Amino acid sequence: MSESTHHGDGSGVHRQRKVTWGVAASATLHCLTGCAIGEVLGMVIATALGWHDLPSILLAVALAFVFGYALTLRGLFRAGLKWRAALRLALAADTLSILVMEIVDNGVMVIIPGAMDAGLASLLFWGALAFSLLVAFLVTLPINKWIIGRGKGHAVIHAYHH
């Protein structure tokens, strides 16, 4: 199933861009990978150190952004882009997707009773974390589809991945 959207390309002429759910899922999975690495690492570090909810979430979010951008930058560097151009594209491509994903997955972790206080050996901790990332993927997917359809998000870096 695809959706047609209009977006301006600066010429005053609107053209249609069809975005499949597969393209949106691929972009969202890319975002989820970076977010999950940062989120898991942040939660593991914070839990091991016995941190409370707020510092745990701040560390996890910061690391999710770092790893999310790093994965995008890796591909852009491979495509031959210089640091400044690659960073600008990564920020444009990933910021909204990572932000939505982090709000959702940390929100889910906070509302699951005991999840933030569960230890690293706890099934509750890992189950809640996996569930929160799944929910974040499902919420972010249609947002990414809409963003890509407007020529934003991963649409701005798509040409560098091929």
C-alpha positions in Angstrom: 0.0 0.0 0.0 1.4 3.4 -0.9 0.3 6.9 -0.3 0.7 10.0 -2.5 1.7 13.2 -1.0 2.6 16.5 -2.4 5.7 18.5 -1.4 7.4 21.6 -2.8 10.8 21.3 -4.3 11.4 25.0 -4.4 10.4 25.4 -8.0 6.8 26.1 -7.3 5.8 22.8 -8.9 4.5 20.1 -6.7 5.3 16.5 -7.4 3.9 13.4 -5.9 6.0 11.1 -3.8 4.8 7.5 -3.1 6.1 6.0 0.1 5.5 2.3 0.8 5.2 0.9 4.3 8.3 -1.2 3.5 10.4 2.0 3.0 9.0 3.5 6.2 9.6 0.3 8.1 13.2 0.1 6.9 13.8 3.7 8.0 12.1 3.1 11.3 14.1 -0.1 11.9 17.3 1.8 11.2 16.2 4.3 13.8 15.2 1.6 16.2 18.6 -0.1 15.9 20.5 3.0 17.0 17.9 3.8 19.7 17.9 0.2 21.0 21.7 0.1 21.3 21.8 3.4 23.2 18.7 2.6 25.2 19.8 -0.8 26.3 23.4 0.4 27.1 22.0 3.4 29.0 19.5 1.4 31.0 22.1 -1.3 31.8 24.7 1.3 33.0 22.1 3.2 35.0 20.6 0.1 36.5 24.0 -1.3 37.4 24.8 1.9 39.1 21.5 2.0 41.0 20.4 5.3 39.4 16.9 6.7 39.8 14.5 7.1 37.0 15.4 10.5 35.7 19.2 10.1 35.4 18.6 6.6 33.9 16.3 8.0 31.3 18.6 11.0 30.5 21.5 8.7 30.0 19.5 6.2 27.8 18.1 9.1 25.7 21.5 10.7 25.2 23.1 7.4 24.2 20.1 6.6 21.8 20.8 9.9 20.0 24.5 9.2 19.9 24.1 5.7 18.5 21.2 6.7 16.2 23.3 9.5 14.6 26.4 7.3 14.5 24.7 4.6 12.4 23.5 7.2 9.9 26.9 8.9 9.9 28.6 5.6 9.2 26.7 5.2 6.0 27.2 8.8 4.9 30.9 8.6 5.5 31.0 5.4 3.4 29.3 7.3 0.7 32.1 9.8 0.7 30.6 12.8 2.5 32.7 15.0 4.6 32.0 15.4 8.4 30.0 18.7 8.2 27.7 17.6 5.4 27.2 14.2 6.9 26.3 15.6 10.3 23.8 18.1 8.8 22.2 15.2 6.9 22.1 12.9 9.9 20.5 15.6 12.1 17.9 16.3 9.4 17.2 12.6 8.8 17.0 11.2 12.3 16.2 13.8 14.9 12.4 13.7 14.8 12.3 9.9 14.5 14.7 9.4 17.4 12.9 11.9 19.5 9.5 10.3 19.0 11.0 6.8 19.6 12.7 7.9 22.8 9.6 9.7 24.2 7.5 6.6 23.6 9.9 3.9 24.7 10.8 5.7 27.9 7.2 6.6 28.6 6.3 2.9 28.3 9.2 2.0 30.7 8.0 4.5 33.2 4.3 3.4 33.2 5.1 -0.4 33.5 5.0 -0.9 37.3 8.4 -1.8 38.7 10.2 -1.9 35.3 12.5 1.0 36.1 13.4 -0.5 39.4 13.9 -4.1 38.2 17.4 -5.4 38.3 19.4 -6.5 35.2 18.7 -10.1 36.0 15.0 -9.5 36.0 12.7 -10.8 33.3 10.5 -7.7 34.1 13.3 -5.3 33.1 14.2 -7.0 29.8 10.5 -7.8 28.9 9.5 -4.2 29.6 12.4 -2.9 27.6 11.7 -5.1 24.6 8.0 -4.2 24.8 8.8 -0.5 25.0 11.0 -0.6 21.9 8.3 -2.5 20.0 5.7 0.1 21.0 8.1 2.9 20.0 8.6 1.2 16.6 4.9 0.9 16.0 4.2 4.6 17.0 7.2 5.9 15.0 6.4 3.9 11.8 3.5 6.0 10.5 5.3 9.2 11.5 8.3 8.2 9.5 6.0 7.3 6.5 4.5 10.7 6.6 7.9 12.4 7.0 9.5 10.5 4.1 6.5 11.3 2.0 7.1 14.9 2.5 10.8 14.5 1.3 12.1 14.8 4.9 13.6 12.3 7.4 15.3 9.4 5.8 14.3 10.6 2.4 17.1 13.2 2.6 19.7 10.4 2.9 18.1 7.7 0.8 20.3 8.5 -2.2 23.5 7.9 -0.2 22.5 4.4 0.8 22.6 3.0 -2.7 
